């Protein structure tokens, strides 16, 4: 068509009309590991974290392109991290505070840990917010915002029953299942396991009301004495840490609920009582977006 030219922009197929005032009408095309939700690519599955040897550069590129498969990871000598009882744990160069150090020989520099969206494996748990954030970034992605998570969850069946096969995993038996294995636990957009299985970190932090300041070193195992006047839980009982434990640190939002307290799971389930560097427990996982 006269006056129309097409070209590719990273992540998009763009069509520009010469007569239009500046810019393009862009049609988002998501990679195979994600689905289009509005104008964002949301990972289809809860994240599994993999340790990949630095020599496997082609495998890392497949991860970052959203095209890697379980067969690729297995053949490439990758190790699935922090599932079930949180073993095997994250390597020492990928600590809870997210301040990773590169693996010797990695180019570009990397701690060797990547977030992957594939079915048929257990999602990774026992992951701090900082680790989840970095694992997404290393894979060319990011954590979802709270707004994006809410949008992507639309249409996921809210829990009522768990038949143990196809319903959302809200079993009080308290055991996560393989990503995507519950066929009916799927949002209207095509995203799996947004209700139950594992709680999912989102990008947003929240100020929960305390007015005094503390330091990360005083309240959490983070060196450097960095000040925090952000908030803290402000509650007499913190379900994760005991009595009013981490005052004046920010809370990070968790969404969807989990299989360990399934009666509270759902599309609107939100928890602001978790802390970015402390709540790395077997109920908490994450999901990435582009």
C-alpha positions as CSV (number, residue, x, y, z in Angstrom):
1,X,0.0,0.0,0.0
2,X,1.4,3.4,-1.0
3,X,2.7,5.5,1.9
4,X,3.0,2.5,4.3
5,X,6.3,0.9,5.3
6,X,6.9,-1.9,7.8
7,X,9.9,-2.7,9.9
8,X,10.8,-4.6,13.1
9,X,11.5,-3.0,16.5
10,X,12.7,-5.2,19.3
11,X,9.8,-7.1,20.6
12,X,7.3,-5.5,18.2
13,X,6.2,-5.6,14.6
14,X,5.8,-2.0,13.7
15,X,3.7,-0.5,10.9
16,X,4.3,3.2,10.1
17,X,1.9,5.3,8.0
18,X,3.7,8.1,6.3
19,X,0.7,10.4,6.6
20,X,0.3,9.9,10.3
21,X,1.6,12.3,12.9
22,X,4.8,11.0,14.3
23,X,5.2,7.5,15.6
24,X,4.0,4.1,14.7
25,X,1.1,1.7,15.4
26,X,2.9,-1.2,17.1
27,X,1.6,-4.7,17.3
28,X,3.3,-6.5,20.1
29,X,4.5,-10.0,19.3
30,X,5.4,-12.0,22.4
31,X,8.1,-14.8,22.5
32,X,7.0,-18.4,23.0
33,X,7.4,-18.4,26.8
34,X,4.8,-15.6,27.4
35,X,1.4,-14.4,26.3
36,X,0.2,-10.9,25.3
37,X,-1.8,-9.1,28.0
38,X,-2.7,-5.7,26.7
39,X,0.6,-4.4,25.4
40,X,2.8,-6.5,27.8
41,X,4.3,-10.0,27.5
42,X,3.5,-11.9,30.7
43,X,5.3,-15.2,31.4
44,X,2.9,-18.1,30.9
45,X,4.2,-20.0,33.9
46,X,5.6,-19.3,37.3
47,X,9.3,-18.8,37.2
48,X,11.8,-21.6,37.6
49,X,15.3,-20.4,38.4
50,X,18.2,-22.2,36.6
51,X,22.0,-22.1,37.1
52,X,23.7,-22.2,33.7
53,X,27.4,-22.6,33.2
54,X,29.0,-19.5,31.7
55,X,30.4,-21.5,28.8
56,X,26.8,-22.2,27.6
57,X,26.3,-18.8,25.9
58,X,23.9,-20.1,23.2
59,X,21.7,-21.6,26.0
60,X,21.7,-18.3,27.8
61,X,20.7,-16.5,24.6
62,X,17.8,-18.9,24.2
63,X,16.6,-18.2,27.7
64,X,16.8,-14.4,27.0
65,X,14.9,-14.8,23.8
66,X,12.1,-16.7,25.5
67,X,12.7,-19.8,23.3
68,X,14.4,-22.2,25.7
69,X,12.8,-25.6,26.4
70,X,13.3,-28.1,29.3
71,X,15.1,-30.4,26.9
72,X,17.5,-27.5,26.0
73,X,18.2,-26.8,29.7
74,X,18.7,-30.5,30.6
75,X,21.1,-31.1,27.6
76,X,23.0,-27.9,28.5
77,X,23.8,-29.0,32.0
78,X,21.6,-26.4,33.7
79,X,20.6,-27.0,37.3
80,X,17.1,-26.2,38.6
81,X,17.3,-24.2,41.8
82,X,15.3,-23.8,45.0
83,X,12.3,-26.1,44.5
84,X,10.4,-28.3,46.9
85,X,12.3,-27.9,50.2
86,X,14.3,-25.1,48.6
87,X,17.1,-27.3,47.4
88,X,19.5,-27.0,45.8
89,X,19.8,-23.4,47.1
90,X,21.0,-20.4,45.2
91,X,24.8,-20.2,44.8
92,X,26.8,-18.0,47.3
93,X,27.4,-15.4,44.5
94,X,23.7,-14.8,44.3
95,X,22.7,-13.7,47.8
96,X,19.4,-12.7,49.4
97,X,20.1,-9.0,48.9
98,X,20.5,-9.5,45.1
99,X,24.0,-8.0,45.1
100,X,25.5,-10.7,42.9
101,X,29.0,-11.2,41.8
102,X,29.9,-12.5,38.3
103,X,30.9,-16.1,37.7
104,X,34.5,-16.4,36.5
105,X,34.5,-16.5,32.7
106,X,31.0,-15.1,32.2
107,X,30.8,-12.6,29.3
108,X,28.8,-10.4,29.7
109,X,29.2,-10.6,33.5
110,X,26.5,-12.8,35.2
111,X,26.0,-14.7,38.4
112,X,24.8,-17.6,36.2
113,X,21.2,-17.6,37.5
114,X,18.3,-17.1,35.2
115,X,14.5,-17.1,35.4
116,X,12.7,-19.3,33.0
117,X,9.0,-19.8,32.0
118,X,8.5,-23.4,31.1
119,X,5.9,-26.1,32.0
120,X,6.5,-29.4,33.5
121,X,8.9,-28.4,36.3
122,X,8.4,-27.1,39.9
123,X,8.5,-23.3,40.2
124,X,11.3,-22.0,42.3
125,X,10.5,-20.9,45.9
126,X,12.6,-19.6,48.8
127,X,13.5,-16.6,46.7
128,X,13.8,-13.1,48.1
129,X,12.3,-10.2,46.3
130,X,15.9,-9.0,45.4
131,X,16.8,-12.4,44.0
132,X,13.6,-12.6,41.9
133,X,14.2,-9.1,40.6
134,X,17.7,-9.9,39.5
135,X,16.8,-13.3,38.0
136,X,14.2,-11.6,35.8
137,X,16.6,-8.9,34.7
138,X,19.3,-11.4,33.8
139,X,16.8,-13.1,31.6
140,X,15.9,-9.9,29.7
141,X,12.7,-9.5,31.7
142,X,11.4,-7.8,34.9
143,X,9.0,-8.4,37.7
144,X,5.3,-7.5,37.0
145,X,3.8,-4.5,38.6
146,X,0.8,-5.0,40.8
147,X,-1.4,-3.5,38.1
148,X,0.0,-5.8,35.5
149,X,-0.4,-8.9,37.7
150,X,-4.0,-8.0,38.4
151,X,-4.8,-7.6,34.7
152,X,-3.1,-10.9,33.7
153,X,-5.0,-12.8,36.4
154,X,-8.4,-11.9,35.1
155,X,-10.6,-15.0,34.5
156,X,-8.6,-17.4,36.6
157,X,-11.1,-19.5,38.6
158,X,-11.2,-18.3,42.2
159,X,-10.7,-21.3,44.5
160,X,-13.6,-23.3,45.8
161,X,-12.5,-26.8,45.2
162,X,-9.3,-28.5,44.4
163,X,-9.8,-31.8,42.6
164,X,-6.1,-32.5,42.7
165,X,-5.8,-32.7,39.0
166,X,-7.0,-29.7,37.0
167,X,-8.2,-27.1,39.5
168,X,-6.0,-24.4,40.9
169,X,-3.6,-25.9,43.5
170,X,-5.0,-24.7,46.8
171,X,-4.6,-27.9,48.6
172,X,-4.0,-27.6,52.4
173,X,-1.6,-30.5,52.0
174,X,0.8,-27.7,51.2
175,X,2.8,-29.0,48.2
176,X,3.6,-27.0,45.0
177,X,3.0,-28.8,41.7
178,X,4.6,-28.5,38.3
179,X,4.0,-25.2,36.5
180,X,1.1,-25.4,34.1
181,X,0.1,-28.9,35.3
182,X,-3.4,-27.7,36.5
183,X,-5.2,-27.3,33.1
184,X,-8.2,-25.3,34.5
185,X,-6.0,-22.9,36.5
186,X,-5.6,-20.5,33.6
187,X,-6.6,-16.9,33.2
188,X,-8.7,-15.5,30.3
189,X,-5.4,-14.3,28.8
190,X,-3.8,-17.8,29.0
191,X,-1.6,-17.4,32.0
192,X,-1.3,-20.4,34.3
193,X,-1.2,-20.7,38.2
194,X,-2.0,-17.1,39.2
195,X,-4.2,-18.5,42.0
196,X,-2.6,-20.9,44.5
197,X,0.5,-23.0,44.0
198,X,3.1,-20.3,45.1
199,X,2.6,-16.7,46.1
200,X,4.2,-14.4,43.5
201,X,6.4,-11.3,44.2
202,X,5.4,-8.2,42.2
203,X,7.5,-5.1,41.7
204,X,5.7,-2.8,44.1
205,X,6.7,-2.0,47.6
206,X,4.4,-0.5,50.2
207,X,4.8,1.8,53.2
208,X,2.8,0.2,56.0
209,X,2.6,3.1,58.3
210,X,5.5,3.3,60.8
211,X,7.1,6.8,61.1
212,X,10.5,6.0,62.6
213,X,13.7,5.0,60.8
214,X,15.9,2.0,61.1
215,X,18.7,0.4,59.0
216,X,18.7,-2.7,56.9
217,X,21.6,-4.1,59.0
218,X,19.7,-3.7,62.2
219,X,16.5,-5.5,61.1
220,X,17.7,-7.8,58.3
221,X,20.8,-9.7,57.2
222,X,22.0,-6.9,54.8
223,X,25.3,-5.3,55.3
224,X,26.1,-1.6,54.9
225,X,23.9,0.1,57.5
226,X,21.6,1.6,54.8
227,X,18.8,3.7,56.3
228,X,15.1,2.8,55.8
229,X,12.4,5.2,56.8
230,X,9.9,3.6,54.5
231,X,7.5,1.8,56.8
232,X,7.5,-1.7,58.1
233,X,4.6,-4.0,58.9
234,X,3.0,-1.8,61.6
235,X,1.1,-4.9,62.9
236,X,1.4,-6.5,66.3
237,X,1.7,-9.9,64.7
238,X,3.7,-10.6,61.6
239,X,2.7,-14.0,60.1
240,X,6.2,-14.6,58.8
241,X,8.5,-13.3,61.5
242,X,6.8,-13.1,64.8
243,X,5.9,-10.1,66.9
244,X,6.3,-6.8,65.0
245,X,9.6,-8.1,63.8
246,X,11.0,-5.9,60.9
247,X,9.7,-2.5,61.8
248,X,10.5,0.4,59.4
249,X,11.5,-1.8,56.5
250,X,9.3,-1.7,53.4
251,X,6.8,-4.5,52.6
252,X,6.8,-6.0,49.1
253,X,3.6,-7.2,47.6
254,X,2.7,-10.9,47.1
255,X,-0.2,-11.9,44.9
256,X,-2.4,-14.8,44.3
257,X,-2.0,-16.8,47.5
258,X,-0.5,-20.3,47.7
259,X,-1.4,-24.0,48.3
260,X,-0.3,-23.8,51.9
261,X,-3.2,-21.6,53.0
262,X,-5.5,-22.2,50.0
263,X,-8.6,-20.8,51.7
264,X,-7.1,-17.3,51.2
265,X,-5.9,-17.8,47.6
266,X,-7.6,-16.0,44.7
267,X,-7.4,-13.4,42.0
268,X,-7.7,-10.6,44.6
269,X,-5.4,-12.2,47.2
270,X,-2.7,-9.7,48.2
271,X,-0.2,-9.8,51.1
272,X,1.8,-6.7,52.0
273,X,3.4,-8.2,55.2
274,X,6.4,-9.8,53.5
275,X,9.9,-8.1,53.4
276,X,12.1,-8.0,50.3
277,X,15.2,-9.5,51.8
278,X,13.8,-11.7,54.6
279,X,10.8,-13.7,53.4
280,X,12.5,-16.3,51.3
281,X,10.3,-19.2,52.3
282,X,8.8,-22.2,50.5
283,X,5.5,-20.5,49.9
284,X,6.9,-17.7,47.8
285,X,7.8,-17.7,44.1
286,X,7.7,-15.1,41.3
287,X,6.8,-14.5,37.7
288,X,8.4,-12.2,35.0
289,X,7.2,-10.0,32.2
290,X,8.7,-8.1,29.3
